Structure formats: C-alpha cells, structure tokens
Amino acid sequence: MKYIIEEALGRSEAERRIKPTSMIQSDEELVSVLEELTTVIRVIGCGGGGSNTIDRLAECGIQGAELYAINTDAQHLLHINADRRFLIGRRTTRGLGAGSLPAIGEEAAQEDIDEIRAAVDGADMVFVTCGLGGGTGTGASPVVAEAAREAGALTISIVTIPFSAEGSIRMQNAEAGLARLREVSDTVIVVPNDRLLDVVPNLPLQAAFKVADEVLMRSVKGITELITRPGLINLDFADVRTVMTNGGVAMIGMGEADGEEKARDSVMKALRSPLLDVDVSGATSALVNVVGGPDMTITDAETVVDEVYQKINPDARIIWGAQIDQNLEHTIRTMLVVTGVSSPQILGKETGRRVTSRHGI
C-alpha cells in the first residue's frame, strides 16, 4: 500500500509541472462551459449593520460573490467599500437615515423598488444581511428579500437580534422585522447578540457590535465559499439549495480548535456555541463547513461530520464541505448551520403577526 501512495504522490507532482499543449484547447472549452455554469451570488447589506458586514467582507475578501450595500444614510454609505452602493429613499429621508423607524425604511425601499429588483435580477443566490432593530435594516431587508425570491433566487437572510441593552423598542422592531423576513426568505439565519455576551461578557458595547459584524461576515463567507472555492470536499449550488430552500429559521454555531483532537474539539465547540441556542436533535437539515490548514486530512473532516450525525435527527439531511486555508496551521474551524429549529431567541408566528400589525412592516 505504501508504494501506491508514493507513486500517486509522485505522479501528482509531475502533473503539476507538465501541462500537455494538446490539452490547451480542451481546457479553454472547459473554462467556457464553467463560466456559463457559474453561480451568481450577491450579498446585499441593508442599513448600517448590514452595510458594515459588506465592508468587512470586502476587507477580508470573499470569492465568487458580488457585494452590494443599501442604506438611507448617505454619510454612512459613503465610507462603505462595496461593488455597488445604493442610497434609497431620497424623497423619503433626503439621505439622512430612517430615524430608527422600520416603516420609514420600508417606504424608502419601496420608493426605489425598481432599482432593488434590478440589483437581484439574474442572481442564483442572494444573501440579505442586516442588524434588526433599527429603521433601514429592519424595514428594507424584507423588501429586498421578497424581490430576490420573486426573481427566482435562493434567498437567505442572515440577521442579528439586538442586545438587550439597546432597549425594548429596538427589540420590538427586531421581532417585527424577523417575522416579516420569515415570510419572504427561504431561510433566515438568526444571530442573537445577547448570546455573544456569554462568549465575551466584559466586552464594551461598541466592541461587541464589531464581534456581531464578524459573525455575520463569517456566516456569509463560509456558506458562499463552500460553493465558490475549490476544496477537499466541494459542494455545488444544488446541494446548498436542497438544504436552504424553505429551510425556515436557522441558527449557526462556530468552533475552532488545535491539538491532537482538533477535529472533534472544533465541532463540539460549534455544537455547544452560545449562538446555537437550540436543541439540534430536532433540526430538519444541517450544513457543515470544515476549514483547516494544509495538514488537515479527510479523516479530520469526516470526524467533524460524524459528530454532527450523532447529535442531529437521523432523518435530517446533512451536507458538508471541507476546505484548506493556508493560514490555519494545525487548526480546524467548524461552521454549522442547522435549519428548521425553534429557540427562545426566536419569536413564534402568532407573536410575529401581532408585532407586525402593531409596527406596520
């Protein structure tokens, strides 16, 4: 067996050094076919929090996705790095923001609905991200998600629920926005900010917002690059669509570990993550992304997935992928998205309807 491994590795190295000229035309044809099959992914950040996520994604880099920022606040939008920026509701807000009023955010989005529809047109997958509780993100994000879904895109909303310290009005706004997003998105991934305080309890509020932005960024990047980046185990758009279409409410867990048991430790941290505030045994499906350094093996990745299989409903659908990150030496990161869940952090449908009626979004 050893000689087979050595021969295969030697042949692999030789193939990297030699490229037959007779294959150039075939390669060009393959590239042409692949370009036609490329999944069009757009990430649209709504409001201040969503735009901050776009800015963070642009800073760290994301492969295979277009980054759009939408806001009613011209000053904030000016400093956001994105492929495209949209100032919505000029007549409604004059570029001064929505004043923490979701109804104004929704009105601003409806004012520029044609531009929003053009932004999602032709996309296969659209991420809509925002921090719920304010005006533009809470009011505009359901309008964007609805437009994306009507255009035929797989629509995944990734949102944060406010810190309790932000007050009851913002929490009520968030509840209304979440209820609305559930109606117009295929899947809504919820990040409850209060749970971040279990991880970093003594963090100043401003720094805690940065952590929330980072969680949103990693969520979008992790799911997107499962499709767009070559890896040890690749997923395609059809795999993700299978899990995320009509996935309902989802929550996310993240874990990172090193050492001899890094694979198992990373997935256990993800499963026990304060952000994953649910009993995963009742989930209807799960998406697992395993990222490790050059030393990560297929066995490491399978160890992660096996742990998930043991904890989740045996009838649940699980898809997973594994990727190499040259910067993660002797370390494994696990991201776990479970769909079809319920949680104390997520309001029920009846409550959602009452709040939506009261706040008019």
Summary of the structure (lengths in Angstrom):
residues: 361
radius of gyration: 21.3
end to end distance: 64.5
largest distance: 72.8
contacts: 1339
relative contact order: 0.11
helix: 52%
strand: 21%
